[in-house]
Amino acid sequence: MEWESELEASLTKSVRELPNEVGILFSGGLDSSLIAYLSKKEGKEVRLYACGSDGSHDSIWAPIAAKSMDMQVNFLSEHENDILEGIRSIKQITGETSALSILIELPLYFTTKSSTDHKLATGQGADELFLGYKKYETKDTSKEDLDRVVNYVVPMERKIASYNGKELLYPYLHESVVDTASRIPYDLKVQNGSRKYILRSTASLIKLDKEIVWKQKKAAQYSSGFKDMVARMAKRKGKNVHDFINEL
């Protein structure tokens, strides 16, 4: 329980520095749910924003997760024309050429474009700090991955948010959380086949809904349904996803 107590204190310290009124980029996964839960616990006025295609995993799960915390989520349903506009805009704003990176950032683009809150918190960094990716079960490249998030991904995301008149906040990248995470042993982050074990254990102890705590979640480009939507559009053009995105 010692590590859970220290991690809870670090996360709480980070969340306390968020504005009293804050939007949260929300998928219903552990990372965003924990930030939302702690923010509400600290008495903040929280609004949740999620987006995806109709019938996608996130369109179904995000409202369920929000309800379990006695909250509501603003779900933005995006269609093919929206996706095309989003891809073109991200390429223009960031100069990004990686089709995967562009797909990953589509939910952030749409939520920052449509939210009524100027300041928005995101769960970025939690996977690298607490070993959320499957590859970490065999090889721990989290330090290099976190460096990339801080030095490349965050600046790119802030460009997108700024273009849409918004400011992004990163509670998991707060120095207190990073320091605590850096000292937690590997076998407490990956344990019994469960990645991010220490984060899940901490969330469980503070009474976050157990279904959220232990649910394994797909990456945003899949759970939002955007990857499938782009793949269908690409197929109609006789192209693969990479070429389709690069030629837009």
N, C-alpha and C positions, 0 to 999 in steps of 0.2 A: 504493500500500500504506500510505501514511501515515495516511489517514483510517481504514482498516480496523484498523490497530494501535491508534489512539486509541479507536475505538469498542469494540474488544475489551477494552481496559483499563477503560473506563467500565462496560461491562456486567459484567465480572468483579468490579469493586469493588462494584457494586450487589448482585450475587448473593452475595458474601461476607458481606454483612450479613443475609442470610436465616438463619433458625434452622438448626441442624445437622440437625434433622428437619423436613421441610417437605412439605406437599402442594402440588400444582400443578394448577390448572384447565387441562385438556389437551384439545386438539382434534386434535393431529397437525399443525397448521399451523406455519409458521415461528416465530411469536412465542413460543408456549408451548413448542415443541420446543427452541428455543435456550436458554430459561431452564432447562429440565430438563437439557439437555446440559451447560451450564456448571455447574449445581448439582452434578451427579454428578461432573464433572471436579474440583470443589473438595472432593470427599469427603463431601458431604452425603448423608443418607439421604432419598431422594426417593420419594414416592408420587404417582402420576398418577391423576387423576379425570376421566372424560369421561362425557357422557350424551347420549341421543338416543332416537329411536324405532327399533324393530327394522328392519333393512335400510337405515337411513339412511347417508349418506356417512360420518359420523363413526363409526358402529358398525363399519364395515368398515375405514376408514382409520386411526383412532386406534390400534388394536392393531398394525397394520403399522408405523406410525411409531415406536411405543414399542419394538417388537422390534428395529428398526434401530439403536436406541441401547442395546440389551441391557437393556431395561427392560420392565415390564409395566404395563398400565393397568387400573384398576378402572372398567369400563364399566357405567353405570347405565341400564337400559332402562326408559323411561317410556311409559305407556299413556294412553288418553284420560282416564280418571278422575284420573290423576296430573296431567295438563295442566290440567284444570279446577281442581283444588285449588291448583296452582301459580299460575295466573293470579289467582285470588281472593286468595291470600295476598300476592302482590306488590302488588296494588292496596291491600290493607288495610295492609300494612307501610309503603308508600312514599307512598300517595296519588296514584300515577302514573295519568295518564289516557291517555297515548299508547299505542295498541295496538302500534305498532312497538317502542317502548321495552320494553314488557312482554314481547313475544316475544323480544327480544334478551337479556333478563335471566333467562329461564326456565332455561337451562343452569346459570347461577350459582346460582339458587335451589336446584335439585335437588342440585348438588354440595356446596354448603355445608350442606344439610340432611343429606346421607348420609355425608359424609366422616368418617373417624376422626381426622383431623388437625385440631387447633384453628386452626393458622395455615396459610393457603392463599395461594399466589402466583398472580397472573394476568398475562396479557400485555396488559392494557388500556393504551392510550396509544401502542403501537407504530405503529399505522396513521397516527395524526396526526403523530407525530414523523418518520416515515420515508416518508410519502406512500403509504399502502397502498390508498387508495380511487381508483377510476377517475376520479372527478371532478377529482382533482389533476393529471391529464394536461393539462387545459385551464385550470383555475383553482385557484390555491393558496390555499385558505381554512384551511390547517392550524393557523395560530395561533389563530384564533377557535374552531376545532373543539377544539383542545387545552384552551383556556380552559373550554369547556363540559364537557369530560371531568373536569377537575380540580375545577371548582366545582359541577357538577351531577351528573354520572354517578357519580363516586367516592363522594360522600356517600350517594347513593341505594343503591349497591351495598353500602356498609358497613352501612346499615340492614338490608338483607336478610341479610347475613352475621351481623350481631349478633343478629338475631331467631333465627337457627339456632345461636347459640352459637359462632360462628366469627369469626376476624379475617382480613381481607384484606390482602395485601402487594402492592405495585406496583413491581416492579423497574425497569420502563421509565420510571417517573416519578421515579426517583432523580435528585437534582440533577446528578450527574455525567453521567448519560445524556442528560438534557434539555439540559444545556449543550453537550455534544458535538454532539448532533443539530441544535441551533440554528445551529451554525457550518458544517455540511456543506452545500455548494452544492446547489441544486435539481437540476442535471443529473447529480448522483451519486445522487440519490434516485430519480429517474425517468430511466431510460436504456434505449434500444433496445427500447421497449415493455414494459420490466420495471419495475414499481413496487417500492418498497422495495429498490432495487438495492444500495445500500451495505450494508444489513443482510444481504442475501443473500450478497453478496461476502464480508463478514466471516465469516458462518456457514460459507461454503465453505472459507475459509482455515483455519478451526479444525477442519475435517474433519467437520462435521455432514453426515449422509447427503444426497447431492446431490438425491435425489428430494424430500426435505422442503424443501431450500433453494430449489428452483426451481418447486415446485408452486404454482399459483394456487389459492387457496382461497375458497370462498363464505362469506358472512356466517353467523354462528352460527345464526340463525333458520332458514336454509335447510339448512345442512350437518347440523344436528341432526335435521332432519325435522319439527320442531315447527310450522313455518309451514304445511306441507302438512296436518299432522294437524288443526290448528285450522281450516284452510280447509274440510276435509271435514266437520267437526262443524258449522261455520257453514252450509254448503250444505244439510245435512239440516234445518236450522231455517229455511231460506229467507232467510238473512241474509248480509251481507258480513262479512269478518273484523273490521273496525273495530267495527261495531255489535254483533257477537256478544260480543267481549271487553268492550265498555263495559257491556253488559247483564248480565254475570255478577255 
